[in-house]
């Protein structure tokens, strides 16, 4: 008996479980393929964008160069955030160095949220798909037992269909969950490396620009200010993880 026959013989619960597993599988594979392509491109873009920034002579000169490489808009938001406006709000409280840290942290969180998109779906599918398949298994065995009791005697044709359906549900649940779990772990490591690069770049920006802001100067380094190639050394990015 083929899969179509097993699906047609199932009741509403069995069909709902099969359709749910299908939806989970399709959605997880769409996220896997999309994020694999996005992260592969983003890893190279971040490296090229940060290198172009530190090779520029000023922020005005760096912005168009970074935009040319930053196709996923991961580095550009950090550069755009460093233009601090002094207004009569709590956002302007503290000295300019503190404001710079705050706006860079907010921009970094928005970028990291973009990188993390889809990870929750993969984790959810990986953790719940086996139990959804188990539900189909239990339901199929239940129908096998009902068929045996109603027939009054044990015959292979009464139990083969429900038992086969239950075994397929178990295999389907594992087939949906395993790729999602593997992709979650592999993509998570790639995301972690990109996050570390972005956090280091944000800290470099703060370390380079904060001395020029002081406590009462609201302007950024003027055009023509030379940046150190490669940026300052970074030991920690904890200031931007809050």
C-alpha positions, 0 to 999 in steps of 0.5 A, spaced: 500 500 500 502 506 498 502 513 502 496 515 498 492 509 500 494 510 507 493 517 507 486 516 504 484 510 510 486 515 515 481 519 519 481 526 521 486 526 526 491 522 522 490 526 516 491 532 521 497 530 523 500 528 516 498 535 514 501 538 520 508 534 519 508 536 512 507 544 513 513 543 519 517 540 514 516 545 508 517 551 513 523 548 516 526 547 509 524 554 506 528 557 512 534 552 512 535 554 505 534 561 505 538 562 512 544 558 509 544 563 503 543 569 507 549 567 512 554 565 507 553 572 503 553 576 510 559 573 513 563 575 507 559 582 506 561 583 514 568 582 513 569 586 506 564 592 509 568 593 516 575 592 512 572 598 507 570 602 513 577 602 516 581 603 510 576 610 509 579 617 511 572 619 514 565 617 516 563 621 510 567 617 505 566 610 509 559 610 508 558 609 500 564 604 500 560 600 506 554 600 502 557 597 496 559 591 500 553 591 505 548 587 501 544 585 507 544 591 511 548 589 517 554 594 518 550 600 515 545 601 521 551 601 526 554 607 522 548 610 521 547 610 528 553 614 530 550 621 528 547 623 535 542 629 535 542 633 542 535 634 544 531 635 550 529 628 552 532 622 556 535 619 550 540 625 550 542 624 558 549 623 560 555 625 556 556 623 548 560 617 550 554 614 553 549 616 548 554 613 543 554 606 547 546 606 547 545 608 540 550 603 537 547 597 542 540 599 540 542 598 532 546 592 534 540 589 537 536 590 531 541 587 526 542 581 531 535 580 531 535 580 523 540 574 523 536 570 529 530 570 524 528 563 523 532 560 529 526 559 533 522 556 528 527 551 527 528 550 534 520 549 535 520 544 529 526 540 531 523 539 538 516 538 537 516 534 530 517 527 534 512 528 538 507 530 533 509 523 529 508 520 536 501 522 536 500 519 529 503 513 532 499 512 538 493 514 534 494 508 529 496 503 534 489 505 537 485 504 530 489 497 530 486 495 536 479 497 535 480 493 528 482 487 532 476 487 537 471 489 532 473 483 527 473 478 533 479 475 530 486 477 528 487 478 521 493 481 517 489 485 513 485 488 519 492 490 523 497 492 517 494 498 515 493 502 521 500 499 524 503 501 517 500 508 518 503 509 525 510 506 523 510 511 517 508 517 522 514 515 527 519 516 521 515 522 518 516 525 525 524 524 525 525 526 518 522 532 519 525 534 526 533 531 524 534 536 519 531 542 523 535 540 529 542 540 525 540 546 521 539 550 528 546 548 530 550 549 524 546 556 522 547 558 530 555 557 530 555 561 523 550 566 526 555 566 533 561 568 528 557 574 525 555 576 531 562 577 534 564 580 528 559 585 529 560 586 536 567 587 535 566 593 530 561 596 534 566 596 540 571 599 535 567 604 533 565 606 540 573 606 542 575 611 536 569 616 536 568 616 544 574 621 545 572 625 539 565 626 543 567 628 550 562 631 554 559 637 550 561 636 543 556 633 539 559 633 532 563 626 529 570 626 527 570 631 521 571 629 514 579 627 513 580 624 520 584 618 519 581 611 522 587 606 524 587 601 519 583 594 522 580 598 528 583 598 535 584 591 539 578 588 542 578 584 548 570 584 550 564 586 547 560 586 553 558 593 553 553 591 547 550 585 549 545 588 554 
